[in-house]
Amino acid sequence: MKSLNPIPWRYRLFKRYNGCVPNIVDARDIELSDALGSGAYVPDPSAPSWEQGFDNEIKWGKVKRENQGNSLSCVGQGWSKYLEMMDKIEQSKDGHPDQFADLSARFVYSQIYLQDGGAYIRDGADIAVKQGCAKESIVLSYENGYPPSESFMRNKDDITDQIKQDAFIYQAKQYVYLDTSNTLTNADWESIRQVIYQFGGFVSGYNRHCMYASGYKLINGNRSIHFINSYGENNDHEWIEGNQYPIYDITFLIDNPNSPNQNNNNMLKIVGNRMDQKQYVLGADGKLRHIFNPTILEDLHAAGVLDKNAVEWRDHLEGLEIVKPWAVIA
């Protein structure tokens, strides 16, 4: 640990850094207790102890360190790193440990930034679940090869519908919010240990900065969380028990496997209208049919007719005929 502040001095010299604005309270958040009740989360007694330590990078492989430069894009940086780790874990479990993605922080940040810069962690999680993430080679997060400016990271003009469609392969199934006390309790620390071990880590805010947490261990007898920072190599950060700055908005992902359904040409496509958030099935006849009932959506997903998680969102639906009401899909 080089400093209590994860922001290098050169990037906070002239103004107070505010890249990770604390979430506004939202009762709709799915919390850890909800995941526990659904069976999605069960404490694992085999999780390494604090004394043993654990790091997803040691088990699954390192992710590339990025440099966000003078931008306030840390929320985009954190979520893209977490999704990269999720992909590493999945590829390794599928027998392809050398195949993994380099994902774009700009894809996330350009869609969620606030007027004065920075973003909410919840909004980044929402992108991870609803859209996934584009590859860095397609949506660059470096400006002419150098760490980016804020204006560059806000640009989304090059993010086409096709790019968004391709991003679905890195989509998560669900995000879960871990509600903790301002001063972490023993129960909080246990939840943190389990989440890092079971779900590939988490994203959280600390001193107005967002980072991806990959591991845990003891440092001089104190529990600590290893954060992957976004200011290049040798800038990772250890958040150690007793730190005067609390971490907040801890959020983790439940993975949505890179299903072969996403590449199944026999499946029907879902097209969504961004204006009213309505979703339609694009039939083999080239016509749209409104999915007005969530039960129908669930049934078609379960039957393998379509993938409810792969929605192609469009700004307008001009040129496509909408058939109403629901009819048999041709």
Residue pairs with C-beta under 8 A, 6 or more apart in sequence:
1 219
1 237
1 238
1 240
2 235
2 237
4 207
4 243
4 244
4 245
5 12
5 207
6 206
6 207
6 209
6 211
6 227
6 229
6 235
6 237
7 17
7 207
7 209
7 231
8 231
8 235
11 17
11 69
11 70
11 231
16 208
17 72
17 208
17 209
18 72
18 116
18 117
18 118
18 208
19 68
19 72
19 73
19 74
19 75
19 117
19 118
19 119
19 208
19 209
19 210
20 74
20 75
20 118
20 119
20 121
20 205
20 206
20 208
20 209
20 210
20 249
21 114
21 118
21 119
21 120
21 208
22 120
22 205
22 248
22 249
23 120
23 121
23 122
23 248
23 249
24 120
26 122
29 122
29 177
30 174
30 175
30 176
30 177
31 176
31 177
31 178
31 179
32 41
32 176
32 177
32 178
32 179
32 191
32 195
34 176
35 41
35 174
35 176
35 254
36 42
40 174
40 176
40 254
41 176
41 194
41 198
41 199
43 190
43 194
44 194
44 197
44 198
47 54
47 193
47 194
47 197
47 198
48 54
48 197
50 189
50 193
50 216
50 217
50 218
50 223
51 218
53 215
53 216
53 217
53 218
54 193
54 196
54 197
54 215
54 216
54 217
55 214
55 215
55 216
55 217
55 226
56 85
56 88
56 89
56 196
56 200
56 201
56 214
56 215
57 63
57 85
57 214
57 215
57 228
58 215
60 85
60 88
60 89
60 92
60 97
60 200
61 88
61 92
61 97
61 100
63 81
63 84
63 85
63 88
63 214
63 228
64 84
64 102
65 228
65 229
65 230
65 232
65 233
65 235
65 236
66 77
66 80
66 81
66 105
66 141
66 230
66 232
67 147
67 230
67 231
67 232
68 74
68 77
68 105
68 147
68 148
68 153
68 230
68 231
69 143
69 146
69 147
69 148
69 149
70 147
70 148
70 149
70 150
71 109
71 117
71 147
71 148
71 149
71 150
71 152
71 153
72 113
72 117
72 118
72 119
72 150
72 153
73 105
73 106
73 109
73 113
73 119
73 141
73 148
73 150
73 153
73 230
74 118
74 209
74 210
74 211
74 230
75 108
75 109
75 112
75 118
75 119
75 120
75 121
75 123
75 124
75 203
75 210
76 105
76 106
76 107
76 108
76 109
76 110
76 112
76 119
76 124
76 141
76 153
77 105
77 109
77 210
77 211
77 212
77 230
78 121
78 124
78 203
78 210
78 211
78 212
78 230
79 105
79 108
79 124
79 125
79 127
79 128
79 133
79 203
79 212
80 103
80 104
80 105
80 107
80 108
80 133
80 136
80 141
81 103
81 212
81 228
81 230
82 128
82 200
82 201
82 202
82 203
82 212
82 253
83 101
83 103
83 128
83 132
83 133
83 170
83 172
83 253
84 100
84 101
84 102
84 103
85 200
85 201
85 212
85 214
86 170
86 172
86 200
86 253
86 255
87 100
87 101
87 103
87 170
87 258
88 97
88 100
89 200
89 255
90 255
90 257
90 258
91 97
91 99
91 100
101 135
101 170
102 135
102 136
102 137
103 133
103 134
103 135
103 136
103 170
104 133
104 134
104 135
104 136
104 138
104 139
104 140
104 141
105 136
105 141
105 153
105 230
106 139
106 140
106 141
106 148
106 152
106 153
106 155
106 156
107 127
107 133
107 134
107 139
107 159
107 163
107 167
108 124
108 127
108 128
108 133
109 119
109 124
109 153
109 154
110 153
110 154
110 155
110 156
110 159
111 127
111 131
111 156
111 159
112 119
112 120
112 123
112 124
112 126
112 127
113 119
113 153
113 154
114 120
117 150
118 208
119 210
120 249
121 203
121 204
121 205
121 210
121 249
121 251
122 175
122 177
122 249
122 251
124 203
124 210
125 175
125 203
125 251
125 253
126 175
127 133
128 171
128 172
128 175
128 253
129 171
129 172
129 173
129 174
129 175
129 253
130 171
130 311
131 164
131 167
131 168
131 171
131 313
132 167
132 168
132 169
132 170
132 171
132 172
133 167
133 170
134 159
134 163
134 164
134 166
134 167
135 166
138 163
138 166
139 158
139 159
139 163
141 148
141 153
142 148
143 149
143 152
147 232
161 312
161 313
161 314
164 312
164 313
165 310
165 312
168 262
168 309
168 310
169 258
169 262
170 258
171 256
171 309
171 310
172 253
172 254
172 255
172 256
173 253
173 254
173 255
173 256
173 309
174 253
174 254
174 256
175 251
175 252
175 253
175 254
176 251
176 252
176 253
176 254
177 249
177 250
177 251
178 188
178 191
178 192
178 195
178 202
178 250
178 251
178 252
180 188
180 191
180 192
180 247
180 248
180 250
181 188
182 246
183 246
184 192
184 241
184 246
184 247
189 223
189 241
192 202
192 216
192 225
192 250
193 216
195 201
195 202
195 250
195 252
196 202
196 213
196 214
196 215
196 216
196 225
199 252
199 253
199 254
199 255
200 252
200 253
200 255
201 212
201 213
201 214
201 215
201 252
202 212
202 213
202 250
202 251
202 252
203 210
203 211
203 212
203 213
203 250
203 251
203 252
204 210
204 211
204 213
204 247
204 248
204 249
204 250
204 251
205 247
205 248
205 249
206 227
206 237
206 239
206 245
206 246
206 247
206 248
207 245
211 227
211 228
211 229
211 230
211 237
212 227
212 228
213 225
213 226
213 227
213 228
213 239
214 226
214 227
214 228
215 225
215 226
216 223
216 224
216 225
216 226
217 224
217 226
218 224
219 238
219 240
222 240
222 241
222 242
223 240
223 241
224 238
224 239
224 240
224 241
225 238
225 239
225 247
226 236
226 237
226 238
227 236
227 237
227 238
227 239
228 236
229 235
229 236
229 237
239 247
256 309
259 307
261 267
261 304
261 307
261 310
262 307
262 310
267 304
267 305
267 306
267 307
268 281
268 282
268 283
268 284
268 300
268 305
268 306
268 329
269 281
269 282
269 306
269 310
269 312
270 279
270 280
270 281
270 282
270 291
270 306
270 307
270 308
270 310
270 311
270 312
271 279
271 280
271 281
271 282
271 288
271 311
271 312
271 313
271 314
271 317
271 320
272 278
272 279
272 280
272 311
272 312
272 313
272 314
273 279
273 280
273 313
273 314
273 316
273 317
274 313
274 314
274 315
275 315
275 316
278 290
278 291
279 290
279 291
279 297
279 311
280 288
280 289
280 290
280 291
280 317
280 322
281 288
281 289
281 291
281 300
281 306
281 329
282 288
282 320
283 289
283 323
283 329
283 330
284 329
284 330
285 330
286 320
286 321
287 320
287 321
287 322
287 323
287 330
288 317
288 320
288 321
288 322
288 323
289 322
289 323
289 324
289 326
289 327
289 329
290 322
290 324
290 325
290 326
291 297
291 326
292 325
292 326
293 326
296 326
297 308
298 308
300 306
300 308
301 307
301 308
305 329
